[in-house]
Amino acid sequence: MEHPKGVDDDTWLDVIQKMDDVYSQLLRDEVALEEKNAQLEVSQQLIYSLLSSMSDVLVAADAQGLIEQTNQALCELVGCSEETLLGAHMQTLLHSSAGTSVLQDMMCRTVTLRQGETVELMLHDAAGQPVPVDFTATPRYDGRRRCVGYVFVGRPMAEIKRAYRQLHEAHEALKLTQQQLLHAEKMSSLGRLVAGVAHELNNPISFVLGNVHALNRYTTRLRQYLDAVHAEAALGNNPALMALAQKLRIEHILRDLPSLMDGTIEGAQRTASIVDGLKRFSALDGEEREMVDVDAVIERAIHWVRTGMKLDFDVELQACPGCVVPGNAGQLLQVLMNLIQNAYDAASAQPGVSPVLKICAKREANFLVITLHDNGPGIAPEVLSSIFEPFFTTKPVGKGTGLGLSISYGIVERHGGTLTAHNHPQGGAEFVLRLPGVKPAG
């Protein structure tokens, strides 16, 4: 083989040696490159697996807010593939345009503060429904410390908020149960106290009634005797006895005695009626069930509210003769007394208006319906849905506890009925009490 002109064998050997070195270096570089590619692939697989296993949603966006990278959690949340999301703006993830300004402010503050900023954004889920997500945005910088994008890490809060709401509702239910137990215990103590007082009063009232009836009989006999004595004194011309009778006003006493005895008997009977009512009231917390005469309970409730609380109002009662319901008479009496008292309070709050309450009891299918319609101002629409809540009251401080309607609602519910309220078309409020009734015989 001839060498190029002017090139000797040594030079040619050096060229061949250099070519061998370069080839060897190329082989080593290729091996190193393959090793780097393998390591890079392993790193990419690790990053992908980490992103896929994250339960929090992840979005990497550029400085304009265009999505550059996301994870499987976000794709499942919004119901879109990663290919669809790449290149889209962050605003496309929002449920409504109302969150656009919040997102922009968040990105601006993140760059200004050079640290993470947490804000709740409403995204849309796969069904198009709003989902609250707590996002933390962190700026991304290049080698010159210029912001080139953002990293958004968010945690969907729907399940957490639902669990919190359920916990809050359970806590409120527990508070209500505690208050009801406390009130039930107070009512039970009051019932025992009233029962003891009624029992103690019952015996002396019985003695008074018995003695007054006996005195009434004795008065009749004494009158006959005194009439005979006076007649004998007149015949025997006994001026001293006649003068004594006039001085002591015996005739006036004899004429006054019947009315005095009748008044005493009436007062004793009324006291006995009050004692009987106290005995019934003492059984308010009992759960004994019997057939209750509705008309009798309504009339007793009206009587108690009128006489016990010294209230003056007109009641138009449309009775339902023979209507009975299974239940506890004392508890139903408590419900009706509370509704009647509230009706009076509402109507009497209006100056120049005489309180009038219309009560109607009637059968409807297998139910007995009692309506109470007052002539008050009605119930404000904004509080209509809250009137049966515990401790809710529209009365001034010190005038109401807010427990009456709540307890009444619970009593009616335990009787298998319903208690509702609405504003009557003719004005005023109307409460409707529905109780399971008994079909009339025949």
C-alpha positions as CSV (number, residue, x, y, z in Angstrom):
1,M,0.0,0.0,0.0
2,E,1.5,3.3,-1.1
3,H,1.4,6.1,1.5
4,P,0.4,9.6,0.4
5,K,3.2,11.6,-1.0
6,G,5.3,13.2,1.8
7,V,3.9,11.0,4.6
8,D,6.2,8.5,6.0
9,D,5.3,5.3,7.9
10,D,5.6,6.8,11.4
11,T,3.2,9.5,10.6
12,W,0.8,7.1,9.2
13,L,1.0,4.9,12.3
14,D,0.3,7.9,14.4
15,V,-2.9,8.6,12.4
16,I,-4.1,5.1,12.7
17,Q,-3.4,5.2,16.5
18,K,-5.4,8.4,16.8
19,M,-8.3,6.9,14.9
20,D,-8.2,3.9,17.2
21,D,-8.2,6.2,20.3
22,V,-11.1,8.2,18.9
23,Y,-13.1,5.0,18.1
24,S,-12.4,3.6,21.6
25,Q,-13.6,6.9,23.1
26,L,-16.7,6.8,21.0
27,L,-17.5,3.3,22.3
28,R,-16.9,4.4,25.9
29,D,-19.2,7.5,25.4
30,E,-21.9,5.3,23.9
31,V,-21.8,3.0,26.8
32,A,-21.9,5.9,29.3
33,L,-24.8,7.4,27.3
34,E,-26.7,4.2,27.4
35,E,-26.1,4.0,31.2
36,K,-27.3,7.7,31.6
37,N,-30.4,6.9,29.5
38,A,-31.1,3.9,31.7
39,Q,-30.8,5.9,34.8
40,L,-33.0,8.7,33.3
41,E,-35.6,6.1,32.5
42,V,-35.5,4.8,36.0
43,S,-35.9,8.3,37.4
44,Q,-38.8,9.0,35.1
45,Q,-40.5,5.9,36.1
46,L,-40.0,6.8,39.8
47,I,-41.4,10.3,39.2
48,Y,-44.3,9.0,37.3
49,S,-45.1,6.4,40.0
50,L,-44.9,9.1,42.7
51,L,-47.2,11.4,40.7
52,S,-49.7,8.5,40.1
53,S,-49.7,7.4,43.7
54,M,-50.4,10.9,45.1
55,S,-53.9,11.4,46.5
56,D,-53.5,15.2,46.3
57,V,-53.9,16.8,42.9
58,L,-50.8,18.2,41.2
59,V,-50.5,20.8,38.4
60,A,-47.3,22.3,37.0
61,A,-48.0,25.4,34.9
62,D,-45.9,27.9,33.1
63,A,-45.8,31.7,33.8
64,Q,-49.0,32.3,31.8
65,G,-50.9,29.5,33.7
66,L,-50.8,26.9,30.9
67,I,-50.7,23.4,32.2
68,E,-47.3,21.6,31.6
69,Q,-47.7,18.6,33.9
70,T,-50.3,17.0,36.0
71,N,-51.0,13.7,37.8
72,Q,-53.6,10.9,37.8
73,A,-55.5,12.3,40.8
74,L,-56.4,15.5,38.9
75,C,-57.4,13.6,35.8
76,E,-59.7,11.4,37.8
77,L,-61.2,14.4,39.7
78,V,-62.0,16.4,36.6
79,G,-62.7,13.5,34.3
80,C,-60.2,14.4,31.6
81,S,-57.1,12.7,30.2
82,E,-53.6,14.1,30.7
83,E,-53.3,14.7,27.0
84,T,-56.5,16.9,27.1
85,L,-55.2,18.9,30.1
86,L,-51.7,19.6,28.7
87,G,-51.5,23.0,27.2
88,A,-54.9,24.1,28.7
89,H,-55.1,27.1,31.0
90,M,-55.6,26.6,34.7
91,Q,-58.9,28.5,34.4
92,T,-60.4,25.6,32.5
93,L,-60.3,23.6,35.7
94,L,-62.5,26.1,37.5
95,H,-66.2,25.4,38.0
96,S,-67.2,29.0,37.3
97,S,-65.6,32.3,36.1
98,A,-66.0,33.6,39.6
99,G,-62.7,31.9,40.6
100,T,-60.6,33.4,37.8
101,S,-59.8,36.5,39.8
102,V,-59.0,34.5,42.9
103,L,-56.6,32.3,40.8
104,Q,-54.9,35.4,39.2
105,D,-54.5,37.1,42.6
106,M,-53.1,33.9,44.0
107,M,-50.4,33.7,41.3
108,C,-49.5,37.3,41.7
109,R,-49.1,37.1,45.4
110,T,-47.1,33.9,45.1
111,V,-44.5,35.7,42.8
112,T,-44.5,38.8,45.1
113,L,-44.1,36.9,48.3
114,R,-41.7,34.3,46.7
115,Q,-43.4,31.6,48.8
116,G,-46.4,29.4,48.8
117,E,-50.0,30.8,48.9
118,T,-53.0,28.6,49.9
119,V,-56.4,29.4,48.5
120,E,-59.6,27.4,48.1
121,L,-60.7,27.0,44.5
122,M,-63.9,25.4,43.2
123,L,-63.1,22.9,40.5
124,H,-65.6,21.0,38.4
125,D,-65.6,17.2,38.8
126,A,-66.4,14.6,36.1
127,A,-70.1,15.2,36.5
128,G,-69.7,19.0,36.3
129,Q,-70.4,19.6,40.0
130,P,-68.4,22.0,42.1
131,V,-65.6,20.4,44.2
132,P,-63.8,22.6,46.8
133,V,-60.0,22.1,46.6
134,D,-57.4,23.7,48.9
135,F,-54.6,24.7,46.6
136,T,-51.1,25.7,47.6
137,A,-49.2,27.5,44.8
138,T,-45.4,27.7,44.8
139,P,-43.4,29.6,42.2
140,R,-40.8,27.9,40.0
141,Y,-37.5,29.7,39.1
142,D,-34.8,29.3,36.5
143,G,-31.1,29.6,37.1
144,R,-31.4,33.4,37.1
145,R,-34.1,33.4,39.8
146,R,-36.8,34.4,37.3
147,C,-40.3,32.9,37.8
148,V,-40.9,30.5,34.9
149,G,-44.1,28.9,36.3
150,Y,-46.0,27.5,39.2
151,V,-46.6,24.3,41.0
152,F,-50.1,23.8,42.3
153,V,-50.7,21.1,45.0
154,G,-54.3,20.7,46.1
155,R,-56.4,18.5,48.4
156,P,-60.1,17.9,47.6
157,M,-62.1,19.0,50.7
158,A,-65.5,17.7,49.8
159,E,-65.2,14.5,51.8
160,I,-63.6,16.3,54.7
161,K,-66.2,19.0,54.8
162,R,-69.0,16.3,54.5
163,A,-67.5,14.5,57.4
164,Y,-67.2,17.7,59.4
165,R,-70.8,18.6,58.7
166,Q,-71.9,15.1,59.8
167,L,-69.8,15.5,62.9
168,H,-71.3,19.0,63.6
169,E,-74.8,17.6,63.1
170,A,-74.1,14.7,65.4
171,H,-72.8,17.2,68.0
172,E,-75.9,19.4,67.7
173,A,-78.1,16.3,68.0
174,L,-76.2,15.3,71.2
175,K,-76.6,18.8,72.6
176,L,-80.3,18.7,71.8
177,T,-80.6,15.3,73.5
178,Q,-78.8,16.6,76.6
179,Q,-81.1,19.6,76.8
180,Q,-84.2,17.4,76.4
181,L,-82.9,15.1,79.1
182,L,-82.3,18.0,81.4
183,H,-85.7,19.4,80.7
184,A,-87.3,16.0,81.1
185,E,-85.6,15.6,84.5
186,K,-86.8,19.1,85.5
187,M,-90.4,18.3,84.4
188,S,-90.2,14.9,86.2
189,S,-89.1,16.7,89.4
190,L,-91.8,19.2,89.0
191,G,-94.4,16.5,88.4
192,R,-93.4,14.7,91.6
193,L,-93.5,18.0,93.6
194,V,-97.0,18.8,92.2
195,A,-98.2,15.3,92.8
196,G,-97.2,15.6,96.4
197,V,-98.8,19.0,96.8
198,A,-102.0,17.8,95.2
199,H,-102.1,14.7,97.4
200,E,-101.6,16.9,100.5
201,L,-104.4,19.3,99.4
202,N,-106.8,16.5,98.5
203,N,-107.5,15.3,102.0
204,P,-108.3,18.7,103.6
205,I,-110.4,19.7,100.7
206,S,-112.3,16.5,101.1
207,F,-112.8,17.3,104.8
208,V,-114.0,20.8,103.9
209,L,-116.5,19.5,101.3
210,G,-117.8,16.9,103.7
211,N,-118.2,19.3,106.6
212,V,-119.8,22.0,104.5
213,H,-122.4,19.6,103.3
214,A,-123.1,18.5,106.9
215,L,-123.3,22.1,108.0
216,N,-125.8,22.8,105.2
217,R,-128.0,20.1,106.5
218,Y,-127.6,21.3,110.1
219,T,-128.5,24.9,109.0
220,T,-131.8,23.7,107.6
221,R,-132.6,22.0,111.0
222,L,-131.4,25.0,113.0
223,R,-133.6,27.3,110.9
224,Q,-136.6,25.2,111.6
225,Y,-135.8,25.2,115.3
226,L,-135.3,29.0,115.5
227,D,-138.5,29.6,113.5
228,A,-140.3,27.6,116.2
229,V,-138.6,29.4,119.0
230,H,-139.4,32.8,117.5
231,A,-143.0,31.8,117.0
232,E,-143.3,30.6,120.6
233,A,-141.7,33.9,121.9
234,A,-144.2,35.9,119.9
235,L,-147.1,33.9,121.2
236,G,-145.8,34.1,124.8
237,N,-145.1,37.8,124.5
238,N,-141.5,37.4,125.4
239,P,-140.1,40.9,124.5
240,A,-136.6,40.1,125.9
241,L,-136.1,37.2,123.5
242,M,-137.5,39.1,120.6
243,A,-135.2,42.0,121.4
244,L,-132.2,39.7,121.5
245,A,-133.1,38.2,118.2
246,Q,-133.3,41.7,116.6
247,K,-130.0,42.7,118.3
248,L,-128.2,39.6,117.0
249,R,-129.9,40.0,113.6
250,I,-130.9,36.4,113.7
251,E,-133.3,36.8,110.7
252,H,-130.5,38.3,108.6
253,I,-128.2,35.5,109.5
254,L,-130.8,32.9,108.6
255,R,-131.4,34.5,105.2
256,D,-127.7,34.8,104.5
257,L,-126.7,31.3,105.6
258,P,-127.9,29.5,102.4
259,S,-125.8,31.8,100.1
260,L,-122.8,31.5,102.3
261,M,-123.0,27.7,102.4
262,D,-123.5,27.6,98.6
263,G,-120.5,29.8,98.0
264,T,-118.4,27.7,100.4
265,I,-119.4,24.5,98.6
266,E,-118.7,26.1,95.2
267,G,-115.3,27.3,96.3
268,A,-114.4,23.9,97.8
269,Q,-115.5,22.2,94.6
270,R,-113.4,24.6,92.5
271,T,-110.5,23.9,94.7
272,A,-111.0,20.2,94.3
273,S,-111.1,20.7,90.5
274,I,-107.8,22.6,90.7
275,V,-106.3,19.8,92.8
276,D,-107.5,17.3,90.2
277,G,-105.9,19.3,87.5
278,L,-102.6,19.4,89.5
279,K,-102.8,15.6,89.7
280,R,-103.2,15.4,86.0
281,F,-100.4,17.8,85.4
282,S,-98.1,15.7,87.6
283,A,-98.4,12.9,85.1
284,L,-97.2,15.0,82.1
285,D,-94.0,13.0,81.7
286,G,-95.6,9.6,81.9
287,E,-95.8,7.4,78.9
288,E,-99.1,5.6,79.9
289,R,-101.4,5.6,76.9
290,E,-105.2,5.6,77.0
291,M,-108.1,6.7,74.9
292,V,-108.2,10.5,75.2
293,D,-111.3,12.6,74.7
294,V,-110.1,15.4,72.5
295,D,-112.8,17.9,73.4
296,A,-112.2,17.5,77.1
297,V,-108.5,18.1,76.7
298,I,-109.1,21.2,74.6
299,E,-111.6,22.6,77.1
300,R,-109.3,21.9,80.0
301,A,-106.3,23.6,78.2
302,I,-108.5,26.7,77.5
303,H,-109.6,26.8,81.1
304,W,-106.1,26.4,82.5
305,V,-104.6,29.1,80.3
306,R,-107.4,31.5,81.1
307,T,-107.6,31.0,84.8
308,G,-104.1,29.9,85.7
309,M,-102.5,32.8,83.7
310,K,-105.2,35.4,84.2
311,L,-105.7,35.9,80.4
312,D,-108.7,37.4,78.8
313,F,-109.4,36.4,75.2
314,D,-112.2,35.0,73.0
315,V,-112.1,31.4,71.9
316,E,-114.3,30.1,69.1
317,L,-114.3,26.4,69.5
318,Q,-115.6,24.0,66.9
319,A,-115.7,20.7,68.8
320,C,-115.7,17.2,67.6
321,P,-118.0,15.2,69.8
322,G,-117.0,11.6,70.4
323,C,-113.5,12.1,68.9
324,V,-110.8,10.2,70.8
325,V,-107.2,9.5,70.2
326,P,-104.8,7.0,71.8
327,G,-102.2,8.9,73.8
328,N,-101.3,10.5,77.1
329,A,-103.8,13.1,78.2
330,G,-101.3,15.0,80.3
331,Q,-98.8,15.4,77.4
332,L,-101.5,16.4,74.9
333,L,-102.7,18.9,77.4
334,Q,-99.2,20.4,77.6
335,V,-99.1,20.7,73.8
336,L,-102.4,22.5,73.6
337,M,-101.7,24.8,76.5
338,N,-98.5,25.8,74.9
339,L,-100.2,26.5,71.5
340,I,-103.0,28.5,73.1
341,Q,-100.6,30.5,75.2
342,N,-98.4,31.3,72.1
343,A,-101.5,32.3,70.2
344,Y,-102.6,34.7,72.9
345,D,-99.1,36.2,73.2
346,A,-98.9,36.8,69.4
347,A,-102.3,38.4,69.2
348,S,-102.0,40.5,72.3
349,A,-98.7,42.0,71.1
350,Q,-100.7,44.2,68.7
351,P,-102.0,47.4,70.2
352,G,-105.7,47.8,70.0
353,V,-106.4,44.2,69.0
354,S,-108.5,41.9,71.1
355,P,-107.0,38.4,71.0
356,V,-109.3,35.8,69.3
357,L,-108.4,32.2,68.8
358,K,-110.3,29.8,66.5
359,I,-109.9,26.2,67.4
360,C,-111.4,23.5,65.2
361,A,-111.3,19.7,65.8
362,K,-112.4,17.4,63.0
363,R,-111.8,13.9,61.6
364,E,-109.9,13.5,58.3
365,A,-109.7,9.8,57.2
366,N,-107.9,8.0,60.0
367,F,-106.5,11.1,61.6
368,L,-107.9,13.7,64.0
369,V,-106.9,17.3,63.0
370,I,-106.9,20.2,65.4
371,T,-106.3,23.6,63.9
372,L,-105.5,26.7,66.0
373,H,-105.9,30.0,64.1
374,D,-105.1,33.3,65.9
375,N,-105.6,36.9,64.8
376,G,-102.0,37.9,65.4
377,P,-99.5,39.3,62.9
378,G,-98.5,35.9,61.6
379,I,-95.0,34.3,61.5
380,A,-92.2,36.1,59.6
381,P,-91.2,34.0,56.5
382,E,-87.5,34.1,57.5
383,V,-88.2,32.4,60.8
384,L,-91.0,30.0,59.7
385,S,-88.6,27.1,59.2
386,S,-86.9,27.6,62.6
387,I,-89.9,27.9,65.1
388,F,-89.6,24.3,66.2
389,E,-85.9,24.4,66.8
390,P,-84.8,24.3,70.5
391,F,-84.2,27.7,72.1
392,F,-85.5,29.6,69.1
393,T,-87.9,32.3,70.2
394,T,-89.1,35.6,68.8
395,K,-90.2,36.8,72.3
396,P,-88.2,39.4,74.2
397,V,-85.5,38.3,76.5
398,G,-86.9,36.9,79.7
399,K,-90.3,36.3,78.1
400,G,-89.7,32.9,76.5
401,T,-87.2,30.0,76.6
402,G,-87.7,28.8,73.1
403,L,-88.4,25.2,74.3
404,G,-92.2,25.1,74.2
405,L,-92.7,24.4,70.5
406,S,-89.7,22.1,70.4
407,I,-91.0,20.0,73.3
408,S,-94.6,20.1,71.8
409,Y,-93.2,18.9,68.5
410,G,-91.4,16.0,70.1
411,I,-94.5,15.0,72.1
412,V,-96.7,15.0,69.0
413,E,-94.0,13.0,67.1
414,R,-94.0,10.4,69.8
415,H,-97.8,10.1,69.5
416,G,-97.3,9.2,65.8
417,G,-98.6,12.6,64.6
418,T,-97.3,15.8,63.1
419,L,-97.3,19.5,64.2
420,T,-96.9,22.1,61.4
421,A,-97.3,25.9,61.2
422,H,-98.1,28.3,58.4
423,N,-99.6,31.8,57.9
424,H,-103.3,31.7,57.3
425,P,-104.6,33.4,54.1
426,Q,-106.9,35.5,56.2
427,G,-104.1,36.7,58.4
428,G,-102.6,35.4,61.6
429,A,-100.8,32.1,62.2
430,E,-102.3,28.7,62.1
431,F,-100.9,25.6,63.8
432,V,-102.1,22.2,62.6
433,L,-102.0,19.2,64.9
434,R,-102.6,15.8,63.3
435,L,-102.9,12.7,65.5
436,P,-103.8,9.2,64.6
437,G,-107.4,8.7,65.5
438,V,-109.9,6.0,66.1
439,K,-112.7,5.3,63.6
440,P,-116.1,6.0,65.1
441,A,-118.2,2.9,65.8
442,G,-120.7,2.0,63.1
